[in-house]
Amino acid sequence: MRPLAYQLLAELSHENFTSGVTLAQKFGVSRSAISDALKDAGEAGIEIFSLTRRGYRLGSAIDLLNIDAVRDALGDQARRLDVDIVLTIGSTNTELLARAATGAASGTCVAAEMQTAGRGRRGRVWQSKLAGSLTYSLLWRFDKGAAELGGLSLVVGLALARALRAAGVSGAMLKWPNDVLVNGEKLAGILIETQGDMLGPTVAVIGVGVNIRLPDSLKLSIDQPVTDVLSHVDKFLSRNNLLASMLRELVVVLDQFGQHGFKGLKADWTRLHALHGQLITVRQSHLDDYDAVVKDVGNDGSLIVEPINHLGRREALTSAEISVRALVGKTSGEFADIDKDKDRDSAAGQIAAPATEKPSQASSRANVRKATSA
């Protein structure tokens, strides 16, 4: 979408009409250029009304990102962060990885109104609508090597959950290793990519995608249960405020993580873990799936589980090796009665991507699908 379209969206009201002549004069372009730019916005899913001799108005208010509003909301933390807002970009993570290679400072952040190639784990795509999500990436430099950053995605999730709860999403919970859920539906995802030597220093690019307002048509096109912020709050201030709140929380937890690792934040994270004590199915590449109960999380961010076919034995799982989904209706107190025949559960479902495939009604298990995107 051309830059003029964004300028017009910021100028138009959802209550009163503005004439094409007035807009053309303000932006120094022709009336046909105004019309073409607004057609772009309409094709991007923005409802715009037009009336002869009256002009244009928005179908509803649009919450566009504004750098001045973000900086004001950051308060004292503004000195720690260099925030850049772009209109359209392929991927904020890709952009920051390129900037990191040329020496971009820790605390550099790129937020985008629209991503055309937003990426998730395992090559998945983040789906969103203009002004319907909050997508950004934050660059953070660590003196440690990548091997010592276990648990980084967990503490990032903790920061997001704290900010979302402060914004009124009281049911925001965490799903190991990198999703934020509400009632088992995905609200936000995280994608972290690193550069550097094994012994350090390391650059981490932290990509975040948060669903703010998702139309029903988009929800149906996503292959996992999803939700959005506006479905869970009585009053939402703005994406600018939420972005600033998340960045403030991220500065706090990343400072703590850099000094003490995940151990110092483990208790806070565990309190918000939606799968704690739940029966899950573990999926690993080139290995058979198996059911286990979530027992704990390690100081390195690994998930500690007890396989139901090896009672008393605990295993530590890392995000690079496994995928999990909750098997609703079974908890750690009930797993001993489960039939341990693996064939019985072979059709329990498969891992989905950044969007949603509804579980089969024929299945007795409702799947909480995992996908991380940014």
C-alpha positions in Angstrom: 0.0 0.0 0.0 1.4 3.4 -1.0 2.5 5.9 1.7 -0.2 8.4 0.7 -2.9 5.8 1.7 -1.5 5.7 5.2 -1.4 9.5 5.4 -5.0 9.7 4.3 -6.1 7.0 6.8 -4.5 9.1 9.6 -6.3 12.2 8.3 -9.8 10.8 7.8 -12.5 10.7 10.5 -14.9 7.9 11.1 -17.6 10.4 12.0 -17.4 13.3 9.5 -16.7 13.4 5.7 -13.7 15.2 4.2 -13.9 16.3 0.6 -11.5 15.1 -2.0 -10.6 18.7 -2.9 -9.6 19.4 0.7 -7.4 16.2 0.8 -5.8 16.9 -2.5 -4.9 20.5 -1.5 -3.5 19.3 1.9 -1.2 16.7 0.4 -0.4 18.5 -2.8 -1.7 15.8 -5.2 -4.5 15.4 -7.6 -8.0 14.2 -6.7 -7.4 11.1 -8.8 -4.3 10.3 -6.7 -6.5 10.6 -3.5 -9.1 8.2 -5.1 -6.4 5.7 -6.1 -4.7 5.7 -2.7 -8.0 5.1 -0.9 -8.8 2.2 -3.2 -5.5 0.7 -2.0 -6.7 1.1 1.6 -10.0 -0.5 0.7 -8.2 -3.5 -0.9 -6.2 -3.8 2.4 -9.5 -4.4 4.2 -10.2 -0.9 5.5 -13.9 0.2 5.1 -14.1 3.7 3.5 -17.4 5.5 2.7 -17.5 8.0 -0.2 -20.4 10.3 -1.2 -20.6 12.7 -4.1 -20.0 16.3 -3.0 -19.3 15.2 0.5 -16.0 13.3 0.2 -14.7 10.4 2.3 -14.9 9.0 5.8 -13.8 5.8 7.6 -16.2 3.0 8.4 -14.7 2.9 11.9 -11.8 4.4 13.7 -8.4 3.1 12.9 -5.7 2.7 15.5 -2.5 3.6 13.6 0.9 3.5 15.1 2.5 6.9 15.9 6.1 7.3 16.9 5.5 10.3 19.1 2.8 8.6 21.0 5.0 5.5 21.6 7.9 7.6 22.8 5.7 9.5 25.2 4.3 6.3 26.6 7.8 4.8 27.0 8.7 7.4 29.7 12.1 6.9 31.2 12.7 3.8 29.2 12.8 5.8 26.0 16.5 6.4 26.5 17.1 2.6 26.4 15.2 2.1 23.1 15.5 3.3 19.5 12.0 2.7 18.0 11.3 2.9 14.3 7.8 2.6 12.8 7.6 1.5 9.2 4.5 1.4 7.0 5.1 -1.8 5.0 7.9 -4.3 5.4 8.7 -7.9 4.5 9.7 -9.0 8.0 10.7 -7.0 11.0 13.0 -9.8 12.1 14.8 -9.9 8.7 15.2 -6.1 8.8 16.7 -6.2 12.3 19.0 -9.1 11.5 20.4 -6.9 8.6 20.7 -3.9 10.9 22.5 -6.0 13.6 25.1 -7.0 11.0 25.9 -3.3 10.5 26.2 -2.5 14.2 22.7 -1.5 15.3 22.6 -0.9 19.0 20.9 -3.0 21.6 17.4 -1.7 22.1 16.7 -1.1 18.4 13.1 -1.8 17.7 11.2 -1.9 14.4 7.4 -2.0 14.4 5.4 -2.3 11.2 1.8 -1.5 10.2 1.9 -4.3 7.7 4.3 -7.2 7.1 4.2 -8.9 3.7 6.5 -11.8 4.7 6.1 -12.1 8.5 7.7 -15.3 9.6 7.0 -17.9 12.3 8.8 -21.0 13.5 9.3 -23.7 11.0 8.7 -21.4 8.0 5.1 -20.5 9.0 3.4 -17.2 8.1 2.0 -14.6 10.4 -1.5 -13.5 9.1 -2.9 -10.1 10.0 -4.9 -7.2 8.8 -3.9 -3.5 8.6 -4.1 -2.1 12.2 -5.5 -5.5 13.3 -2.3 -6.7 14.9 0.9 -5.5 16.6 4.0 -6.8 14.9 7.5 -5.7 15.9 11.0 -6.9 16.6 13.5 -5.9 19.2 17.3 -6.3 18.9 19.1 -7.1 22.2 22.8 -7.8 22.7 24.1 -10.3 25.2 27.7 -10.8 26.4 26.8 -14.5 26.7 27.0 -17.2 23.9 23.8 -18.5 22.4 24.2 -21.7 24.4 23.6 -19.7 27.6 20.4 -18.1 26.5 18.1 -21.0 27.3 14.8 -19.6 28.5 15.0 -16.4 26.5 11.7 -17.0 24.7 10.1 -17.8 28.1 11.0 -14.5 29.7 9.9 -12.6 26.6 6.5 -14.3 26.9 6.4 -13.3 30.6 7.0 -9.7 29.6 4.2 -9.8 27.0 1.8 -11.5 29.5 2.5 -8.9 32.1 1.8 -6.0 29.6 -1.4 -7.7 28.3 -2.7 -8.3 31.8 -2.0 -4.6 32.7 -3.9 -3.7 29.5 -7.0 -5.6 30.8 -6.5 -9.1 29.3 -6.7 -10.7 32.7 -6.7 -14.2 31.3 -3.4 -14.0 29.5 -1.4 -17.2 30.1 1.8 -18.7 28.7 2.3 -21.8 26.7 5.8 -23.2 26.6 8.0 -22.2 24.9 6.8 -19.1 23.1 3.0 -18.4 22.9 0.6 -16.3 24.9 -2.9 -17.8 25.2 -6.3 -16.9 26.5 -8.6 -19.8 27.3 -6.5 -22.0 25.1 -6.6 -19.7 22.1 -3.5 -18.0 20.7 -3.2 -14.3 21.4 0.5 -13.7 20.7 3.5 -15.5 19.4 7.3 -15.0 19.6 10.1 -15.8 17.1 13.7 -15.4 18.3 16.7 -15.5 16.0 20.3 -15.2 17.1 23.6 -14.3 15.6 27.1 -14.6 17.2 29.7 -17.0 18.4 29.0 -20.0 20.7 30.9 -18.3 23.5 29.5 -14.8 22.9 28.7 -12.1 22.4 25.3 -12.8 20.9 22.7 -10.7 19.2 19.1 -11.8 19.7 16.3 -10.5 17.4 13.0 -10.9 19.2 10.0 -10.9 17.0 6.5 -10.5 18.4 3.1 -10.7 16.9 0.0 -9.8 18.9 -3.6 -10.2 17.6 -5.4 -6.9 18.3 -8.6 -7.1 16.2 -9.2 -10.1 13.9 -12.2 -10.2 11.6 -14.1 -13.5 11.7 -13.1 -14.2 8.1 -9.4 -14.1 9.0 -9.9 -16.3 12.1 -11.5 -18.9 9.9 -8.6 -18.9 7.6 -6.1 -19.6 10.4 -5.4 -23.2 11.2 -5.4 -23.0 15.0 -7.7 -21.5 17.6 -6.9 -17.8 17.9 -8.2 -14.8 19.7 -7.6 -11.1 19.9 -7.1 -8.4 22.5 -10.4 -6.6 21.8 -12.3 -9.7 22.6 -11.1 -9.6 26.2 -11.0 -6.0 27.3 -13.7 -3.5 28.2 -11.6 -0.5 27.1 -8.4 -0.6 25.0 -6.3 2.6 24.8 -4.3 2.0 21.7 -1.7 -0.1 20.0 0.8 2.7 20.7 0.3 2.3 24.5 0.4 -1.5 24.3 3.7 -1.4 22.3 5.3 0.9 24.8 4.1 -1.2 27.7 5.5 -4.3 26.2 8.8 -2.7 25.5 9.1 -1.4 29.0 8.4 -4.9 30.4 10.9 -6.4 28.0 13.7 -4.0 29.1 13.1 -5.1 32.7 13.1 -8.9 32.1 15.9 -8.8 29.6 18.1 -6.9 32.1 17.3 -9.5 34.7 17.8 -12.4 32.3 21.1 -11.0 31.1 22.4 -10.9 34.7 20.8 -14.0 36.3 19.4 -16.1 33.4 16.0 -17.7 33.5 16.3 -18.9 37.1 15.4 -15.6 38.6 12.2 -15.4 36.6 11.2 -19.0 36.8 8.6 -18.7 39.6 6.8 -15.8 37.9 6.8 -17.7 34.6 5.5 -20.9 36.1 2.6 -19.1 37.8 1.3 -18.2 34.3 2.0 -21.4 32.5 -1.2 -22.7 31.1 0.1 -26.3 30.7 1.6 -26.7 34.2 0.3 -30.1 35.6 -1.5 -30.9 32.3 -1.2 -34.0 30.2 0.4 -33.2 26.9 1.5 -35.0 23.8 5.2 -34.6 23.0 6.2 -34.6 19.3 9.8 -34.9 18.3 11.3 -35.2 14.8 12.1 -38.8 13.8 10.7 -40.2 17.0 7.3 -41.5 18.1 4.9 -39.2 19.8 4.2 -39.9 23.5 2.0 -38.6 26.3 3.4 -37.0 29.4 2.5 -34.8 32.3 4.1 -31.4 32.7 5.9 -31.3 36.0 8.1 -28.3 36.0 10.4 -26.0 34.0 14.2 -26.1 34.3 16.5 -23.3 35.2 17.6 -23.4 31.5 14.1 -23.0 30.2 13.6 -26.7 29.4 10.2 -28.3 30.0 10.3 -31.1 32.6 7.8 -33.9 31.8 7.0 -37.3 33.2 6.1 -39.8 30.4 3.0 -41.8 31.3 4.6 -45.0 30.1 7.6 -44.4 32.3 6.2 -43.3 35.6 8.7 -41.7 38.0 11.1 -40.8 35.2 11.5 -37.2 34.2 12.7 -35.8 30.9 13.9 -32.3 30.1 12.7 -31.1 26.7 14.0 -28.1 24.7 12.1 -26.0 22.3 14.3 -26.9 19.4 13.4 -30.6 19.7 9.7 -30.9 20.6 6.2 -29.7 20.1 3.5 -30.0 22.6 -0.3 -29.7 22.7 -2.6 -29.9 25.7 -4.9 -32.8 26.0 -7.9 -31.1 27.7 -9.7 -33.0 30.4 -6.8 -35.0 31.7 -4.6 -33.7 34.5 -1.6 -35.2 36.4 -4.0 -36.7 39.0 -5.8 -38.7 36.3 -3.0 -39.9 33.9 -2.4 -43.3 35.7 -5.8 -44.5 34.4 -5.1 -43.8 30.8 -4.8 -46.7 28.3 -1.1 -46.7 27.4 -1.7 -48.2 24.0 -0.1 -45.6 21.7 -2.1 -46.7 18.7 -5.2 -45.4 20.4 -3.9 -41.9 20.3 -2.2 -41.9 17.0 -4.8 -39.5 15.4 -4.7 -37.0 18.2 -3.8 -34.3 15.8 -0.8 -32.5 14.3 1.0 -29.3 15.1 -0.5 -26.3 13.4 1.1 -23.0 12.2 0.4 -19.4 13.1 -3.2 -19.8 12.4 -6.1 -22.3 13.0 -7.4 -25.7 12.2 -10.3 -26.6 14.4 -10.1 -30.0 16.2 -12.3 -32.7 14.8 -15.6 -33.1 16.7 -15.0 -36.9 16.5 -12.0 -36.5 18.7 -12.4 -36.6 22.5 -9.5 -34.2 22.8 -9.4 -30.6 22.1 -6.1 -29.4 20.8 -4.3 -26.3 21.9 -2.1 -25.7 18.8 1.3 -24.1 19.0 2.6 -21.6 16.5 5.1 -18.8 16.9 5.2 -15.9 14.5 6.5 -12.5 14.1 
